[in-house]
Amino acid sequence: MDLGFYALQLLTGLAYASTLFLLSVGLSLIFGAMGIVNFAHGSFYMLGAYFLYAFTRGQADGFWGGLLLVLATGFVIGAFVERIFIRQVYARPEEYQILLTYALLLIIEDVVRFFFGTGYRAFPMPQAFAGPLFLFGTPFPSYYLFLIGLAAISALLLGLFLYRTRLGAWIRAATQDREMLEALGVNVPLLYTVVFGVGIALAALGGAALLPMQAATPGMAVDAVINAFIVVVIGGLASVWGALLGAVLIGLVQALGVLFLPEWAMVFPFALMALVLLLRPWGLLGRPPAVRT
């Protein structure tokens, strides 16, 4: 095993972390601003993959337009789900939220099976990434760099949106004191619709971006939501940079675990989450409960 081989494993972990970030940052944003435990989040990740396949009819030449359509469709669906379903359980105990969102997960899975069947839906590699690149003489998929760049740009734009715009300031304020925000005249229900729509759009984009590397199946929703919760627990709820850090840690732990201890690779993410919960229950970049008001 030479330097190129280890570099390939590192890039593999970062590419996986990129899709994890797109999946989990929306979940972190939704919980932080709205207090909603969204167990259906992985379903929208799955829908993103199937939407890309449907919009492009499985043809690689429609990849770029398909990604934009997935992003827009994810936002519209997220806004619709928040307005029709999620809004009805804001004032109810958390078990109502869990039951509702878990029911949505099951319903969306059945809808996908009805329209697409239970088989795998694969997508060809876009022509722009058809050829490999070489690092220390070792070939690796050029698509890895696209995934890493997509996550980096998404994190930067989301950070600018949250910390450099008035709407972003309102969203951050909503995580602290909704009543005060309403007293200042802000339309908080509309704000929540936007937050939920953005969170779902990012999850759908993550699922679509993964499709050229991994075929879509109805069962991927459950795995996705488990991974998303692991990431936000490690990084810290309501933290964009925490979601990024958690995704990178999980991606690297998975990639290096497969390399050195393959029989334990599936255990490492859960072990890391348990360690963080023991030492810093609010997450690596989260805030302690005492700081919240």
N, C-alpha and C positions, 0 to 999 in steps of 0.2 A: 504494500500500500504506500504510494508516493504522495507528495504534497498535493498534486492535482486531485487525487481521490478524496482527500480530506476537504479540499476546497469545494468539490462537488457536493459532498454531504452537507457542508455549511450552506451552500446555495439552495439545496433541496429544502433544508429546514427553514430558510428565510422565505422561500416561495410559498411553502405551506403556511408559514406565519402570516403572509400577506393576505391570504383568503380568510384566515382566522380573524385577522384584525377587522376586515370589512364586515364579517359576520358579527363579531362581538361588540364593536364600537356602537352599533345601533342599539343593541340590547342594553349596554351601559348607559347610553344617552336617555333611552326611554325610562329606565328604572330611576335614574338620577333625577330627571325633570318631573316625571309623572308618578313615580312610586308604583309602577305596574310591573308585576312579575310575569313576563311574557313567555310562557312555555311554547307558544306557537312560533317563536322567532325562527327556529330551524326550518319550519315549513316554507317560509318566504325565501329563505336561502335555496331550498329545493326548487321552489317555483321559478327563481331566477334562472336556474340551469335549464328547466323545461321551456321557459319562455324564449330563451336564446335559441333553443333547438326549433321551436315552433315559428318564431319570427324569421329565421333564416332558412327554414325547411332543411336544416342539417347541412347547409352549404357554407363552406368556409369564406366565400367571397362576400357574404353578408355580415361578417363578424362585427365590424366597427359600428355599422348602423344598428345591428342587433343589440350591442351593449348599451347604446343610448336609449333605445326603445325599452330595454329591460329596466334601466334606471328610472325612466319616466313612468313606466307602468307600475313599478314598485312603489313609487311615491303616491300615485293615484289610489292603488289598492290599499296602501297603508292608511291614507287619509279616510277612505271609505270605511275600513274596518274600525278605526278609532271612533268615527262619528256614529256608526250604527251599533257597534257591539261594546267596545271598550268604555265608552263614555257612560254606559249604563251601570258600571260597577265601581266607579270612583269612590263613592261614599259607602261602599259595602266592605265587609271584612275581606282580608287577603285570600281566604279560601274560595271566595266567589271568583276572584281574578284568576286563580290557579285553575279552577274547574272550567271557566269559560275559555281561557287560552289553550288548555289541554284539549278541550272539545274542538276548538278551531284546528288544532294540529291534526286530529283524527279526520275531521271533515275534509281538510285540504288534501291529505294523503289519499283519501278515497276518491276525491275529484280527479286527482292526477292519475290514479289507476284507471278510472273510467275513460279518460280522454287519451291517455298515452299507453295504457297497459302496464304490465308488471315487469316487462323486460328492460334491458339496459338501453339507454339512448346516448350514443357516442357522437362526438363532434370532431371533425378533422382539424388538424392544426392549421391556423391561418397562414397564408402564403408568406407573409412577412416574417414568420418565425419558423419556416420549414427547415432551414438549415441550422446545424449546431454551431455553437461557439466553442472556443478552446481556452482552457485556463491551465497553465503549467503542462500543456500537452494533452490534457484530458478533455474530451468533448462533453458539453452539457447543453440541455435545451435552451435556446435563446429566449423561449417563452418565460423562463424563470425570471429574467431581468424585467420583462414587461410586468409580471405580477408584483415584483418588488417595487418597481417604479409606480405602479398604480396605487399600491397601498401608501407609499410615501407621499404622493401628490394628494391623495384623499385625506390623509392625516393633516397635511399642511393646510389644505383648503378648509377642512372642518375646524382646525384650530383658529384660522383667521376669521372664520364665520362666527365662532363662539366668543372670541376675545377682541374682535375689532369691529363688530357691527352692533347696532342697537338691538336687533332681534336676538342676536347671540347673548347680549347682556340680559335681556328679558328671560331667555331660557335658563341662564345660570342663576338668575334671581329666583326663578320658579323652584329650583332645587332647595332654596333656603326658606322662602316665606311666600306661599301662594296668596295668602290673604292680603298681605301688604301690596303685592303686585296688582291685585285686583283693585285695591283702594286707590292706586295711582292711575286707574283708568285703562289698564292693559286688558285686552280681550284674552283671558287665559284659556278658555276652551278652544279658541282658534289657534292659539299658540301650541296647545297640546296636539292639535291635529297636525300642525306643521312638524313638530318633533317626531311624532309617530310615523308620519310619512317619510321623513328623512331617514329614520332608523330602519324602516322596512326597505327603502330604496337601496341603502348601503348593503343590507343583507342580500337582496336580490342580485346586486352587482357582484358581490362575492361569489355567489353560486354560479352565475353566468361565467365569470372569469375562470372558475375552476374547470368548467366543462371540457375544454380542449385537453386537459390533463387527466380527468377522471370522469367516467361515464355517469350519467344521472340515473338514479333509482328512487322509487318512492320511499324506501327505508332510510335514505340519507338524512331525512329531517330530524329523526331522533338523535342520531350521532351528532348532527350539527348543533342542536340545542344543548346537548351535554357539554360539547367542547366550548361553546360560547359561555356557559355558566362557569366553567373552569377558568377561562381567561379573565372574566370580569371579577371573579373572586380573588384571583392572584393579583391583578392589576389595581383593583379598587373600583367600586361602583361610581358612576357619574364622572369618570375621568377618561378623557380621550387618550391622553398619554399613558395612563394606566392600562387601557385596553391594548395599546401598541406594545408596551413593555411585556404584558402578560402573553400576548400572541407570539412575540419573538422568543420568549423563554420556552413556551410550549413547543414551538416549531423546532428550536434547537435541541431541546430535551428529546423530542421524538426522533429527530434525525440521528443524533449521536447515540441514543439508546438502541436504535436498530443496528447501528454499526458495532457497538461494543458488547451490549447485553440484549440480543434480540428477543430472548424469551421473557425479558422483563420490560420490554419497551412500552407495552400498554399500561403498565403500572406506574411509570414515572410521572406522567402528568397528574394523576390523582395523589401520588405521594407528595409532589411539589405543592399542590393545593392544600393538602393536610398540614404541611409544614408552615405555610403562610398563615393558615387559620390559627395555628397554635401560637405563632410568634407575633403576628400582626393581623388580627382578625378583620380589620377594615381595608386590607389590601396594601400592596407595596406603595402605591401612589394615592391611595384613598385618604380620607380624613376620618379621624376618630369620631365616634358618635357624640362625644362631649362638645365637639366644635360645632355641630349642627344645631340650628335653632328652629 
